[in-house]
Amino acid sequence: DAKVEEMGRMVAGDGGTFHRVEFEALTFYPKMQEIVRGEIIDVTDFGAFVRIGPTDALLHLSQIMDDYLKSDPKSGIILANQSGRTLKAGNMMRTRITAVSLGKGASMGKIGITCRQPFLGADEWIADEIKNGNKPKPVEKPSPKKEKK
């Protein structure tokens, strides 16, 4: 919705008219530590780009999970060795903004995100965490040693 004044100004040598306008605009300003949802749009050798609103954020391989990861940009998949979890273009995910460097003018700047916290990552991973109650992996306790007398 825009309100435009009927009477405008004419500037000599310019064929247009200039009018005062009032309007409302929806904007996106990424904030540090904000939780955002996004879609993976591109997989690279060093991670993936995730579309969060009107811009893309970088999800570096080191910020995905505590596992050794293999990235295959040709097929658009990131594969975890031990857990077998995968990320591919088109996956929806929940992430946290960890770095914001806004550009000037038309440039949006750079945004870094992470999934290395509980209840962050691909939607399927979060559903598994909820189903399993976010239980930590069991740790083996050493058997008690018997003393000889």
N, C-alpha and C positions, 0 to 999 in steps of 0.2 A: 504494500500500500504506500503510494507516494502522493504527497500534496505538492502541486506545482502552482506557483503564482501565475495568474493570467498575464499580467503586465511584466514584460521582460525588458532587457536592455539591448540596444543595438550598438555595435562598435564599428566605427568607420573603417572600411576596408575589409570587414568580415561579413560574410553573407548570412551568418547565423544569428539567432537571438539567444540571449542568456537569461535564464529564469532561476529564482530561488526555489529550492526543492527541499522538502522534509521527507525522510523515509526511515524505515526500520530495516536493519540488516542483521542477519544471523552470521556470527563470526565464530571462528575456532581459534582458541589460544591455548596451546598445550602447556600444562603445568607439571612441574616435577612431582614425582610419586603418584600421579594420577593413574587410576586403573581405566584402561580403554579396551574396547573390542575392535577387532579388525580382521581383514581377510588377507591371506598371503597371496601376493600378486606376482612375485618373481623369486626364484631361488638362484643363488649365485654360489661361487666357490667359498665365499667367506660368510654366508648366512642367507637371510631372506629379507625381502622388502614387504612390509605389511601396510595395507591401506587403512589408515585410521582417519575417518572423516575425509576432508578435502586434500589430505597430504599423505605421503608415504613415510614410514619410519623404518630404520634399520634394526633387524634382530640378528645380532652377530652369533655365530656358532657357539661361542663361549657363554652366551647368555640364554641358551635354550634349556639345557639340563646338565646334570652331573653324570655324563656318560660320554664315551668316545663317539663322535658323530662323523658320518660320511655324507658329503654333499655331492649330488649329481645334477648339475645345472641343465644338462641335456634333457633328462627325463623330468626335471622339476621336483626332485624328492630329496629330503634330508632323512637319513636313517640312523637310528641309535643302535650301536653294536650289542650291548648287553640286554637292554629292555625290549628291543625290537620295535619301539615306537617310531612312527614316521610323521613327517610333515610334508605336505605337497601344496602346490599352487591351488587355490580355491578353498583351503581349510580356513574355518573361522576360529579365532582364538582370543583369549583374554590376556592382556599384557600390562605391565607397569612402565610408565615413562621414567627413564633414568637420566637422560641427557637432552637438553634443549639448547639449540644455538640458532636463533632466528635470524634470517637474512633481511636485507633491506630491499625495498621496492617489490618487484614481482617475485623475487626469490623467496621461497617459504623457509629455507634454512635446513638444518639437520636435526633429526629427532632420533634418539636411541631408546630402545625398549628392552625389557627382560622378561623371562618366563621362569626364572630360577627360584621361585618362591611357591609355597603351598597355594593351591587353587588358581594357578596361572598356567597358561599353555593352551593346547588345542582343546576344544570342547569335549572330545572323547576322554582325554586325560583327566579333566576335571570331574567328569561323571564317574570315572574309575576311583578317583580319590574320595569322592563323596560316598560311593558304594562301599569302599573298604574302610571308611571312617578315618581316613588320613592317618592310618596306623603306621608307625615307623617299622622298618624292617627288624625282625627279631635278631637279637645279638646273642651269640652262644656264650653261655657262662662257663668258665673253667670249672671242672669238677674239683671239689674240696680235697686237699691232700691230707692223707692220714699220717700222723706222726708215729714213729716207732719208738717204743720205750724200752 
